[in-house]
Amino acid sequence: MVVDQECDLLINIPDKVGSLAKVTQLLSEAEISLVNLQILDADGVLLLVFAKGADRDRARKILDGHFPEGGQN
């Protein structure tokens, strides 16, 4: 499968217990699947990769409401 950068989403999450679980829980509840997830650094920067740009856009809206400084890309 080839995924282009338009399906990538960078997000900053708090460096605390449960933050990563909250991201995956929110996406799961919205029935949005991840193709890949990478923790880019210890300060809570995540790279989320989706199969479709539409999923990325939906995820951004959902996650921006819970992690307001995140959703950058």
N, C-alpha and C positions, 0 to 999 in steps of 0.2 A: 504494500500500500504506500502511495506517495502522498504526503501531507505538506502543503505549502505553508509559508509563514502567515498567511491570512487566517489560518486556523489556530494560531498561537495566541496565548494570553499570558502576560506577566502580571502577577499580583503580589502585593506586600501584605503579609498577615502578621499579627502580633506574635512575638516569640514567647508563647506560653502554652502550657499543656492544653490540648484539645483543639487548637486552631486548625491544624491540618484535617483533623476529623470533621470539624465543622464545614470546611470546604467540600469535602467529599460527600458529606451528608446532604448539604444543600443541593449539590448537583444530582445526587441520587434521587432526592425527593422530586426534582424537576424532570427526572428521566433523561438526563443529559449524560452521555458516556464520554469518558476520557480515553484518548488513544495513548497518551503518555503524560507523566507528571514528573517533574524534576525539581528538587530543592537546589536552588542556585547558590545560596549562601546561608550562613547561620543567622542572619538578620531577618529571615522569614520571607525571602523572595522566592516565589514559585513560578515555574514555567508550566502552564497547562496547555496541552495539545488536544485539539478536537478534530474529528473527521470532517466536519462541515463548518463553514463560516457561520451559518445560521445558529449552530449550537454554541459557538464561541460568543456570538452576540447575545444570546439568551443568558449564557453563563455570566457574562460581564454585568448585565443588568441585575441579576440576582446577587452576585458577590459584591458589587458596588454598594448595595444596601446594607451589607453586613461588615464590610471591610472598606470604609470610605476612602482611605488613601491608596487602596489597591486598584486593580483593573487597569494598570498602565500598559500600553502597547499601541 
